[in-house]
Amino acid sequence: MNIKEIKQLAEKFSPQEIEECINQTLKIGKPKLEGCELNGDVVEILNTLAKAQTVRELMDQGMSEIEAIRELARRIRKIQGLEK
């Protein structure tokens, strides 16, 4: 998980803009929105965008950036079965 890229995307774009980047990636293999360009294969790009979207949504709900990132990590651990 590239925290730096996730933070940059979450700071720069709204959840709707990140969703647009996700849709563009699904359609043409990469996002076209300026500033939304990422390196890696399609799966990596989608993974990073989805995480950034979650962080941004949490920030919009009132969490600080670091709280949102911690919550994302907690959710990932929970899904992976590492946390109950």
Order of alpha helices (4+ residues) and beta strands (2+ residues): alpha-alpha-alpha-alpha
